[in-house]
């Protein structure tokens, strides 16, 4: 990718300058290349001279000139200029830009794919909601984030496994099982009280009714504990299936559904406890077993096994990550958690380190909360149930594409407002409509060309010389770099921003340049251009799990 290549050329130029005594030997600053906000400043820019000047004391402009002289010419770059107060700016060659239209057409839907990962195995674990109730809107944010990251990392050359961790044991499951059995009994007129901290949502009543419609009253004939266990298993399976279906509506699929219970049945929990003991990371106090997190830089130690002998979810998580890193051998593990898990991150990294795994191989993304609005009014409860607003309700109201686009439109670490009214608008005010309309407009142009039997396969892209045409190509060729950025930073919100920019530039081109005209040669060249734009726009939408419509 050109952005990385320019950074490498800058770094080599500084090394040569130091070897020749032109620049003093100093601790080397990070070399970064960015996109200037003002196109008059070129296509790429680096503030490297400014960074160097702080250490050398030399004037940034003078440093920039010395570095620029040592950058060899490359076919992509037309001009290297130094700009105040100390930037090195690069401008792309017009003939190289136009040649990229044919490159995109030849690559097809593979365009934008890069070999950053080299096949390295990566696991992304996301959503992983306790199977005790339906998914809500906040879960949808993690689902879209994880699915999009998986798509991008796959396009970046990684071997990606998408995983859902089913919390199918523990105190919350026990409370849910008892809550479901109470509702089951109450429907038959049996007096029963909900347990402390029970699940009171209407969905529990509906689930009990569904079980009765299939199995009748047979559970009432069983001993209570057996009945609770059996109805809990039925309820868990049904809710897990509903979760799977709801995620399917969003276009989110998983390669693996991993059972927490299997960690105990498969022996991973016992192996981990033994490993931690051998490493001196376990102590016993207050009748409980503790992980000595403080010895690894944590503020406090953390309980692994409670005084009643039951493991904490932290203990399960350590066993789960032992399975990920040491049994399934993922090079990198990405966990996407909700905002309430923020405090769990440092102790989990400490635990991974205690297992002998470099904690940098564990990446944790925290998803902040989503606030639903209808215009200026905050929406707090479901109209249908008077309870939480489920992900399914959101999808049914605004559609899958709007859900994906809006939930990706902010960085995961920032809280977001989701405007239901805006998401449903069929106008350019709605960003997803605006982007999809650009794709539909391209499809319309290509249909017109097909009706007129215009063959553009031999079109001469060197005829694309106007500023609207070149500006569109400039934006199109950024896709591989956007994939690189998202894969490196794990920040998929760059995709919707890029999609909007690309759509805006295409709409501007369309207004200024007639594609199908009497000039056959120019028509053929411009048809090639819009075909290439369609490929790039469709790839961007597909990475986000959004459809690329042919008509709107």
C-alpha positions as semicolon CSV with decimal commas, in nm:
position;residue;x (nm);y (nm);z (nm)
1;X;0,000;0,000;0,000
2;X;0,121;0,343;-0,094
3;X;0,074;0,498;0,249
4;X;0,298;0,239;0,414
5;X;0,546;0,264;0,126
6;X;0,579;0,640;0,168
7;X;0,640;0,597;0,541
8;X;0,916;0,345;0,463
9;X;1,075;0,582;0,209
10;X;1,072;0,864;0,465
11;X;1,230;0,643;0,729
12;X;1,503;0,528;0,489
13;X;1,571;0,888;0,386
14;X;1,625;0,991;0,747
15;X;1,857;0,694;0,808
16;X;2,064;0,789;0,502
17;X;2,073;1,153;0,618
18;X;2,200;1,044;0,959
19;X;2,464;0,816;0,808
20;X;2,587;1,103;0,590
21;X;2,596;1,342;0,884
22;X;2,323;1,562;0,736
23;X;2,096;1,503;1,037
24;X;2,216;1,428;1,390
25;X;2,169;1,077;1,530
26;X;1,866;1,093;1,759
27;X;1,599;0,861;1,892
28;X;1,388;0,794;1,587
29;X;1,032;0,931;1,608
30;X;0,735;0,739;1,467
31;X;0,699;0,805;1,096
32;X;0,337;0,869;1,006
33;X;0,173;0,961;0,676
34;X;-0,170;1,120;0,672
35;X;-0,428;1,254;0,428
36;X;-0,427;1,639;0,414
37;X;-0,767;1,798;0,474
38;X;-0,692;2,054;0,206
39;X;-0,643;1,883;-0,134
40;X;-0,423;2,173;-0,243
41;X;-0,162;2,036;-0,002
42;X;-0,137;1,712;-0,197
43;X;-0,264;1,358;-0,150
44;X;-0,040;1,254;0,138
45;X;0,150;1,449;0,402
46;X;0,397;1,381;0,681
47;X;0,487;1,600;0,979
48;X;0,816;1,413;1,027
49;X;1,032;1,731;0,997
50;X;0,838;1,889;1,285
51;X;0,898;1,584;1,503
52;X;1,268;1,572;1,418
53;X;1,320;1,943;1,480
54;X;1,218;1,908;1,843
55;X;1,514;1,675;1,900
56;X;1,774;1,824;1,662
57;X;1,695;2,191;1,702
58;X;1,710;2,237;1,325
59;X;1,447;2,437;1,136
60;X;1,160;2,206;1,027
61;X;1,153;2,346;0,672
62;X;1,528;2,286;0,631
63;X;1,492;1,932;0,765
64;X;1,207;1,870;0,524
65;X;1,417;1,980;0,228
66;X;1,708;1,757;0,333
67;X;1,481;1,454;0,371
68;X;1,293;1,518;0,046
69;X;1,619;1,525;-0,152
70;X;1,689;1,167;-0,038
71;X;1,350;1,024;-0,138
72;X;1,388;0,833;-0,467
73;X;1,130;0,890;-0,742
74;X;0,851;0,633;-0,762
75;X;0,592;0,592;-1,039
76;X;0,297;0,685;-0,817
77;X;0,424;1,026;-0,708
78;X;0,430;1,334;-0,928
79;X;0,568;1,587;-0,682
80;X;0,721;1,610;-0,335
81;X;0,688;1,954;-0,178
82;X;0,784;2,108;0,154
83;X;0,520;2,323;0,320
84;X;0,517;2,545;0,626
85;X;0,555;2,492;0,914
86;X;0,731;2,163;0,835
87;X;0,533;1,918;0,625
88;X;0,644;1,693;0,341
89;X;0,356;1,673;0,093
90;X;0,314;1,415;-0,184
91;X;0,100;1,454;-0,497
92;X;-0,006;1,154;-0,703
93;X;0,062;1,130;-1,076
94;X;-0,252;1,170;-1,289
95;X;-0,153;0,890;-1,526
96;X;-0,095;0,654;-1,233
97;X;-0,438;0,745;-1,094
98;X;-0,618;0,675;-1,421
99;X;-0,434;0,342;-1,457
100;X;-0,588;0,233;-1,126
101;X;-0,933;0,218;-1,288
102;X;-0,818;-0,084;-1,490
103;X;-0,650;-0,228;-1,180
104;X;-0,979;-0,211;-0,987
105;X;-1,176;-0,362;-1,276
106;X;-0,929;-0,649;-1,306
107;X;-0,942;-0,721;-0,933
108;X;-1,321;-0,706;-0,911
109;X;-1,459;-0,777;-0,564
110;X;-1,108;-0,873;-0,451
111;X;-1,006;-0,508;-0,474
112;X;-0,929;-0,371;-0,130
113;X;-0,807;-0,707;-0,002
114;X;-0,451;-0,697;0,129
115;X;-0,202;-0,948;0,270
116;X;-0,141;-0,789;0,607
117;X;-0,212;-1,096;0,819
118;X;-0,033;-1,363;0,618
119;X;-0,292;-1,619;0,724
120;X;-0,237;-1,562;1,097
121;X;-0,525;-1,718;1,300
122;X;-0,739;-1,463;1,482
123;X;-1,040;-1,528;1,700
124;X;-1,306;-1,264;1,756
125;X;-1,544;-1,336;2,041
126;X;-1,841;-1,101;2,051
127;X;-2,199;-1,057;2,170
128;X;-2,175;-1,358;2,411
129;X;-2,486;-1,246;2,602
130;X;-2,607;-1,471;2,883
131;X;-2,885;-1,688;2,731
132;X;-3,133;-1,557;2,988
133;X;-3,322;-1,312;2,770
134;X;-3,350;-1,146;2,428
135;X;-3,083;-0,929;2,272
136;X;-3,128;-0,557;2,317
137;X;-2,999;-0,263;2,115
138;X;-2,665;-0,243;2,298
139;X;-2,592;-0,604;2,207
140;X;-2,654;-0,512;1,844
141;X;-2,369;-0,263;1,855
142;X;-2,123;-0,531;1,964
143;X;-2,264;-0,770;1,704
144;X;-2,215;-0,529;1,413
145;X;-1,873;-0,424;1,538
146;X;-1,751;-0,783;1,569
147;X;-1,896;-0,898;1,239
148;X;-1,747;-0,603;1,050
149;X;-1,406;-0,650;1,211
150;X;-1,415;-1,016;1,110
151;X;-1,496;-0,918;0,751
152;X;-1,215;-0,662;0,741
153;X;-0,955;-0,887;0,901
154;X;-1,044;-1,161;0,653
155;X;-0,992;-0,910;0,370
156;X;-0,663;-0,814;0,532
157;X;-0,530;-1,170;0,502
158;X;-0,604;-1,313;0,848
159;X;-0,772;-1,647;0,913
160;X;-1,065;-1,541;1,128
161;X;-1,290;-1,742;1,358
162;X;-1,612;-1,574;1,481
163;X;-1,716;-1,706;1,820
164;X;-2,009;-1,672;2,061
165;X;-1,938;-1,775;2,421
166;X;-2,249;-1,926;2,579
167;X;-2,258;-1,866;2,955
168;X;-2,460;-2,180;3,027
169;X;-2,365;-2,237;3,393
170;X;-2,342;-2,023;3,704
171;X;-2,563;-1,830;3,942
172;X;-2,744;-1,626;3,674
173;X;-2,843;-1,940;3,487
174;X;-2,970;-2,095;3,810
175;X;-3,180;-1,785;3,885
176;X;-3,316;-1,786;3,531
177;X;-3,407;-2,155;3,552
178;X;-3,598;-2,099;3,876
179;X;-3,770;-1,788;3,735
180;X;-3,886;-1,982;3,431
181;X;-4,015;-2,270;3,644
182;X;-4,209;-2,029;3,867
183;X;-4,380;-1,874;3,563
184;X;-4,449;-2,225;3,431
185;X;-4,614;-2,321;3,761
186;X;-4,812;-1,997;3,786
187;X;-4,973;-2,054;3,446
188;X;-5,117;-2,376;3,590
189;X;-5,241;-2,192;3,898
190;X;-4,966;-2,317;4,128
191;X;-4,866;-2,063;4,391
192;X;-4,496;-1,995;4,353
193;X;-4,277;-1,694;4,428
194;X;-4,005;-1,555;4,205
195;X;-3,651;-1,602;4,342
196;X;-3,443;-1,311;4,468
197;X;-3,299;-1,126;4,170
198;X;-3,531;-1,320;3,940
199;X;-3,610;-1,247;3,576
200;X;-3,942;-1,060;3,566
201;X;-3,956;-0,970;3,196
202;X;-4,265;-1,057;2,995
203;X;-4,050;-1,277;2,771
204;X;-4,014;-1,529;3,057
205;X;-4,393;-1,571;3,071
206;X;-4,408;-1,608;2,693
207;X;-4,129;-1,865;2,703
208;X;-4,312;-2,065;2,970
209;X;-4,628;-2,060;2,755
210;X;-4,428;-2,182;2,454
211;X;-4,288;-2,473;2,656
212;X;-4,638;-2,562;2,779
213;X;-4,772;-2,560;2,422
214;X;-4,509;-2,819;2,331
215;X;-4,475;-3,029;2,647
216;X;-4,790;-2,963;2,848
217;X;-4,779;-3,007;3,226
218;X;-4,542;-3,302;3,244
219;X;-4,277;-3,106;3,436
220;X;-4,518;-3,064;3,726
221;X;-4,498;-3,439;3,786
222;X;-4,121;-3,428;3,844
223;X;-3,934;-3,349;4,167
224;X;-3,879;-2,974;4,187
225;X;-3,501;-2,969;4,135
226;X;-3,525;-3,207;3,840
227;X;-3,807;-2,999;3,690
228;X;-3,603;-2,678;3,732
229;X;-3,303;-2,840;3,562
230;X;-3,510;-2,973;3,272
231;X;-3,707;-2,653;3,208
232;X;-3,384;-2,455;3,236
233;X;-3,220;-2,667;2,966
234;X;-3,523;-2,626;2,740
235;X;-3,532;-2,251;2,805
236;X;-3,159;-2,209;2,744
237;X;-3,180;-2,386;2,409
238;X;-3,483;-2,185;2,303
239;X;-3,330;-1,849;2,396
240;X;-2,999;-1,940;2,234
241;X;-3,187;-2,023;1,914
242;X;-3,378;-1,694;1,932
243;X;-3,046;-1,512;1,976
244;X;-2,910;-1,695;1,672
245;X;-3,217;-1,596;1,469
246;X;-3,204;-1,231;1,577
247;X;-2,837;-1,207;1,485
248;X;-2,919;-1,370;1,153
249;X;-3,164;-1,087;1,082
250;X;-2,868;-0,855;1,122
251;X;-2,654;-1,068;0,891
252;X;-2,430;-1,173;1,180
253;X;-2,319;-1,538;1,185
254;X;-2,075;-1,730;1,403
255;X;-1,835;-2,009;1,318
256;X;-1,836;-2,143;1,674
257;X;-2,089;-2,140;1,960
258;X;-1,871;-2,227;2,259
259;X;-2,024;-2,363;2,581
260;X;-1,883;-2,240;2,913
261;X;-1,997;-2,569;3,064
262;X;-1,757;-2,754;2,832
263;X;-1,460;-2,593;3,010
264;X;-1,543;-2,799;3,317
265;X;-1,642;-3,112;3,130
266;X;-1,329;-3,095;2,910
267;X;-1,088;-3,035;3,197
268;X;-0,963;-2,689;3,099
269;X;-1,070;-2,541;3,433
270;X;-0,872;-2,803;3,629
271;X;-0,568;-2,756;3,405
272;X;-0,574;-2,380;3,454
273;X;-0,607;-2,400;3,832
274;X;-0,312;-2,640;3,843
275;X;-0,107;-2,416;3,615
276;X;-0,177;-2,105;3,824
277;X;-0,088;-2,290;4,144
278;X;0,241;-2,412;3,995
279;X;0,324;-2,057;3,891
280;X;0,257;-1,921;4,237
281;X;-0,036;-1,710;4,118
282;X;-0,293;-1,858;4,360
283;X;-0,343;-1,803;4,731
284;X;-0,609;-1,906;4,981
285;X;-0,762;-1,657;5,223
286;X;-1,104;-1,588;5,375
287;X;-1,201;-1,948;5,285
288;X;-1,174;-1,863;4,914
289;X;-0,915;-1,913;4,640
290;X;-0,766;-1,593;4,497
291;X;-0,568;-1,503;4,186
292;X;-0,270;-1,296;4,301
293;X;-0,329;-1,013;4,055
294;X;-0,140;-0,764;4,273
295;X;0,186;-0,947;4,202
296;X;0,129;-0,874;3,832
297;X;0,063;-0,502;3,873
298;X;-0,310;-0,508;3,951
299;X;-0,447;-0,294;4,234
300;X;-0,599;-0,593;4,412
301;X;-0,628;-0,970;4,406
302;X;-0,936;-1,135;4,255
303;X;-1,145;-1,429;4,369
304;X;-1,128;-1,745;4,158
305;X;-1,329;-1,983;4,377
306;X;-1,583;-1,857;4,629
307;X;-1,599;-1,980;4,988
308;X;-1,888;-2,211;4,890
309;X;-1,662;-2,383;4,635
310;X;-1,822;-2,235;4,320
311;X;-1,591;-2,083;4,056
312;X;-1,633;-1,718;3,965
313;X;-1,688;-1,611;3,602
314;X;-1,329;-1,481;3,618
315;X;-1,206;-1,837;3,672
316;X;-1,414;-1,952;3,375
317;X;-1,273;-1,671;3,163
318;X;-0,915;-1,774;3,242
319;X;-0,995;-2,132;3,143
320;X;-1,162;-2,005;2,827
321;X;-0,856;-1,802;2,728
322;X;-0,631;-2,097;2,809
323;X;-0,840;-2,288;2,555
324;X;-0,811;-2,005;2,301
325;X;-0,438;-1,948;2,323
326;X;-0,286;-2,276;2,437
327;X;-0,524;-2,537;2,295
328;X;-0,660;-2,379;1,979
329;X;-0,344;-2,173;1,921
330;X;-0,488;-1,841;1,805
331;X;-0,215;-1,584;1,745
332;X;-0,449;-1,302;1,842
333;X;-0,771;-1,301;2,042
334;X;-1,012;-1,009;2,021
335;X;-1,280;-0,983;2,289
336;X;-1,564;-0,735;2,242
337;X;-1,730;-0,658;2,575
338;X;-1,996;-0,423;2,704
339;X;-1,925;-0,108;2,904
340;X;-1,991;-0,291;3,233
341;X;-1,680;-0,506;3,171
342;X;-1,432;-0,217;3,162
343;X;-1,282;-0,311;3,498
344;X;-1,238;-0,673;3,390
345;X;-0,980;-0,586;3,123
346;X;-0,659;-0,539;3,330
347;X;-0,712;-0,851;3,543
348;X;-0,786;-1,058;3,233
349;X;-0,465;-0,940;3,070
350;X;-0,279;-1,019;3,392
351;X;-0,428;-1,370;3,391
352;X;-0,327;-1,427;3,029
353;X;0,027;-1,323;3,122
354;X;0,022;-1,571;3,411
355;X;-0,055;-1,845;3,158
356;X;0,271;-1,762;2,980
357;X;0,102;-1,578;2,693
358;X;0,208;-1,228;2,587
359;X;-0,084;-1,015;2,706
360;X;-0,049;-0,796;2,394
361;X;-0,196;-1,086;2,198
362;X;-0,526;-1,025;2,380
363;X;-0,712;-0,725;2,240
364;X;-1,021;-0,605;2,426
365;X;-1,270;-0,362;2,276
366;X;-1,524;-0,203;2,508
367;X;-1,857;-0,102;2,351
368;X;-2,022;0,197;2,513
369;X;-2,396;0,243;2,552
370;X;-2,650;0,322;2,282
371;X;-2,928;0,574;2,341
372;X;-3,231;0,547;2,115
373;X;-3,398;0,870;2,010
374;X;-3,704;0,946;1,808
375;X;-3,612;1,290;1,685
376;X;-3,528;1,481;2,002
377;X;-3,705;1,244;2,239
378;X;-3,525;0,959;2,416
379;X;-3,695;0,621;2,373
380;X;-3,664;0,414;2,688
381;X;-3,907;0,122;2,664
382;X;-4,066;-0,102;2,406
383;X;-4,409;-0,004;2,276
384;X;-4,486;-0,373;2,222
385;X;-4,398;-0,513;2,563
386;X;-4,352;-0,211;2,787
387;X;-4,009;-0,356;2,862
388;X;-3,665;-0,334;2,706
389;X;-3,638;-0,253;2,336
390;X;-3,506;-0,564;2,169
391;X;-3,265;-0,582;1,880
392;X;-3,533;-0,758;1,676
393;X;-3,771;-0,462;1,726
394;X;-3,501;-0,220;1,612
395;X;-3,431;-0,424;1,297
396;X;-3,801;-0,452;1,220
397;X;-3,847;-0,075;1,252
398;X;-3,545;0,064;1,064
399;X;-3,410;-0,236;0,868
400;X;-3,086;-0,430;0,878
401;X;-2,881;-0,189;0,666
402;X;-2,962;0,117;0,874
403;X;-2,890;-0,079;1,193
404;X;-2,546;-0,178;1,069
405;X;-2,451;0,162;0,933
406;X;-2,569;0,364;1,233
407;X;-2,425;0,126;1,494
408;X;-2,086;0,146;1,319
409;X;-2,087;0,521;1,275
410;X;-1,916;0,605;1,605
411;X;-1,602;0,463;1,763
412;X;-1,679;0,182;2,006
413;X;-1,541;0,373;2,305
414;X;-1,787;0,661;2,265
415;X;-2,152;0,659;2,363
416;X;-2,387;0,704;2,071
417;X;-2,734;0,832;1,994
418;X;-2,934;0,627;1,744
419;X;-3,202;0,844;1,579
420;X;-3,482;0,612;1,469
421;X;-3,652;0,878;1,256
422;X;-3,332;0,963;1,069
423;X;-3,257;0,594;1,013
424;X;-3,593;0,550;0,837
425;X;-3,571;0,857;0,615
426;X;-3,565;0,794;0,241
427;X;-3,359;1,106;0,168
428;X;-3,001;1,224;0,146
429;X;-3,023;1,330;0,512
430;X;-2,997;0,962;0,598
431;X;-2,629;0,861;0,548
432;X;-2,697;0,497;0,463
433;X;-2,962;0,598;0,209
434;X;-2,717;0,851;0,062
435;X;-2,446;0,586;0,019
436;X;-2,678;0,318;-0,118
437;X;-2,832;0,569;-0,359
438;X;-2,487;0,627;-0,507
439;X;-2,458;0,255;-0,579
440;X;-2,809;0,242;-0,725
441;X;-2,731;0,544;-0,944
442;X;-2,422;0,369;-1,081
443;X;-2,628;0,059;-1,154
444;X;-2,877;0,277;-1,341
445;X;-2,601;0,426;-1,557
446;X;-2,466;0,082;-1,640
447;X;-2,815;-0,043;-1,731
448;X;-2,854;0,250;-1,969
449;X;-2,521;0,165;-2,132
450;X;-2,628;-0,196;-2,168
451;X;-2,959;-0,094;-2,326
452;X;-2,766;0,114;-2,578
453;X;-2,526;-0,176;-2,633
454;X;-2,219;0,028;-2,544
455;X;-1,913;-0,190;-2,493
456;X;-1,662;-0,017;-2,268
457;X;-1,412;-0,303;-2,240
458;X;-1,169;-0,124;-2,472
459;X;-1,221;0,217;-2,310
460;X;-0,910;0,433;-2,279
461;X;-0,880;0,546;-1,916
462;X;-0,613;0,803;-2,008
463;X;-0,903;1,019;-2,129
464;X;-1,009;1,069;-1,767
465;X;-0,836;1,400;-1,709
466;X;-1,089;1,633;-1,548
467;X;-1,073;1,719;-1,180
468;X;-1,407;1,547;-1,089
469;X;-1,285;1,226;-1,253
470;X;-0,944;1,233;-1,084
471;X;-1,097;1,327;-0,748
472;X;-1,323;1,023;-0,768
473;X;-1,029;0,795;-0,848
474;X;-0,829;0,946;-0,563
475;X;-1,104;0,849;-0,324
476;X;-1,147;0,500;-0,475
477;X;-0,781;0,402;-0,442
478;X;-0,794;0,461;-0,067
479;X;-0,995;0,144;0,001
480;X;-0,692;-0,086;0,057
481;X;-0,555;0,171;0,301
482;X;-0,889;0,193;0,483
483;X;-0,886;-0,187;0,519
484;X;-0,530;-0,160;0,652
485;X;-0,630;0,112;0,900
486;X;-0,932;-0,077;1,033
487;X;-0,738;-0,404;1,061
488;X;-0,452;-0,232;1,243
489;X;-0,652;-0,010;1,479
490;X;-0,957;-0,240;1,516
491;X;-1,173;0,069;1,457
492;X;-1,439;-0,010;1,194
493;X;-1,606;0,331;1,223
494;X;-1,363;0,442;0,951
495;X;-1,569;0,243;0,699
496;X;-1,899;0,438;0,718
497;X;-1,706;0,765;0,702
498;X;-1,518;0,646;0,395
499;X;-1,842;0,522;0,235
500;X;-2,003;0,864;0,281
501;X;-1,697;1,043;0,141
502;X;-1,688;0,812;-0,161
503;X;-2,061;0,855;-0,224
504;X;-2,030;1,233;-0,196
505;X;-1,743;1,245;-0,445
506;X;-1,934;1,019;-0,685
507;X;-2,250;1,232;-0,666
508;X;-2,036;1,539;-0,738
509;X;-1,874;1,367;-1,036
510;X;-2,217;1,263;-1,167
511;X;-2,344;1,621;-1,159
512;X;-2,040;1,759;-1,340
513;X;-1,960;1,483;-1,591
514;X;-2,211;1,327;-1,827
515;X;-2,122;0,961;-1,849
516;X;-2,318;0,843;-2,154
517;X;-2,278;1,104;-2,428
518;X;-2,223;1,134;-2,803
519;X;-1,850;1,117;-2,749
520;X;-1,812;0,738;-2,769
521;X;-1,448;0,725;-2,658
522;X;-1,514;0,942;-2,350
523;X;-1,832;0,748;-2,276
524;X;-1,638;0,422;-2,274
525;X;-1,372;0,565;-2,044
526;X;-1,628;0,706;-1,802
527;X;-1,825;0,382;-1,800
528;X;-1,507;0,208;-1,692
529;X;-1,472;0,464;-1,417
530;X;-1,825;0,418;-1,282
531;X;-1,790;0,039;-1,300
532;X;-1,478;0,067;-1,089
533;X;-1,657;0,301;-0,848
534;X;-1,936;0,045;-0,817
535;X;-1,685;-0,224;-0,723
536;X;-1,527;-0,009;-0,453
537;X;-1,858;0,112;-0,311
538;X;-2,008;-0,239;-0,306
539;X;-1,698;-0,379;-0,135
540;X;-1,717;-0,109;0,131
541;X;-2,084;-0,179;0,197
542;X;-2,029;-0,555;0,202
543;X;-1,753;-0,520;0,461
544;X;-2,010;-0,352;0,685
545;X;-2,270;-0,621;0,618
546;X;-2,483;-0,375;0,421
547;X;-2,652;-0,449;0,089
548;X;-2,556;-0,270;-0,232
549;X;-2,891;-0,212;-0,407
550;X;-2,929;-0,199;-0,786
551;X;-3,245;0,013;-0,763
552;X;-3,397;0,250;-0,507
